[in-house]
Amino acid sequence: MEQQSISALAIPENMQVAFATAVFLITYAIIVSEKIHRSVIAFVGAAVMILTGILNPELAVHYVDWNTIGLLVGMMIIVGITRETGLFEFLAIKAAKIAKGRPLAIMVSLAAITAICSALLDNVTTVLLMVPVTFAIARKLELSPIPFLIVEIISSNIGGTATLIGDPPNIMIGSATHLGFLDFVINLTPVVILIHVVTIFILQLIYKRQMIVTPEIQERIYDLDETQELKDIPLMKKCLLVMGITILGFFLHQFLHLESSVIALTGASLLLLITNSDPEHPLHNVEWPVIFFFIGLFVIVGALEEVGIIESLAHFALEATGGVVFPTGMLILWVSSVASAFVDNIPFVATMIPLIQSMAANNADINTAQNFLWWALSLGACLGGNGTIIGASANVVVIGMAEKRGSRISFMDFFKIAFPLMILSIVISTAYLWLWFYLHTTVALISTLALAAIMGLILNIFNKRLAAQSVQSSSDQTKSM
């Protein structure tokens, strides 16, 4: 696509590839270092691409994925209004009471709530709501909150992998392809459930010795009154109604021939209408730095695509795998997971999407089996975020909130637990994708769900035995005093 230079700062055409690559790498390095806010540096990088004539303003706007932007804004408005009702805090305390104050059972309950909310909302908002309640529960039990927080971080990234709206990489993939909400649920939720159950089982084994409390301390959980967390019940009912309609819309949007952003923005506008509130406050709930971060990234990656770098990388990847679909998918899965553990998965996925599209355009076999590559990218990028404390936005948010409350989680403390679990989740994903690719998709889905159900039963039996052992240990401690 030809474009006219509009700037005296325009880079000569023979230097554009090198210059665009340098801008991208410098921007990426600063994002990883966190020396400058990532939204600021993404916008600066985008501005440099336009000022130097790599892209003109019209092309820059063209490369922005407005469907992703609209979906994010719509869901942020809905979640922002809903969080004011206290619904999420109510659910967390209620779950702790259902667990009868047993620490390991509470851990499972909080993990389940975090995973489900992350799948239906977004993982950053979910952890923002869960962390304060977790500290309150840990104080009542006289336990360190760190095991609970690590479990919630890992659960948020696993749960967010399950749906189109759960994690920004999935939002970006869904917007760039024909894949809809139901496609993500059908193809990813079964393996996500299995990974979640296996992960929680292992985390319980790791932390079981730190989760022993006396029956008297367990009773303190009943001092927490979940009903006091509900600040506005009429508003909560309206929010639940709109969230239900919106999620139903996501399930049906492919059949209705509507973009997911249209569904989200329609739900947001409906909620603003029926709550009859001043839109200024709900719009403050939109994380505008995140929105502008996405816009800047789309422009930067668009510049790479415009000068032909993406196509060159696609040819290189095809040569490395011989253009064979399954090895190509495995390369994407493993590279995505390891890369996303150490760098933000959002800019990584923003780069990978046009790369995969270019690979599909240059190889008929890959074009036919393109969905397989999208599932590999989704699993790798979303689950890879569990590898380190900087691997995903939710991780950084929880670490920051914990430090403000006097509980520090170091890089290595998190790494030695989370990274092996992340690798295990990718191994499980590899097995699942093998089944998905070489056998019928239905076989992969049914066998994965069946295995998840078996693991769930084992986890339930394990929990009961641990609860009995905990009571016995507490009784022994009491007698020895």
Beta strands, then each sheet from edge to edge (+ up, - down):
end
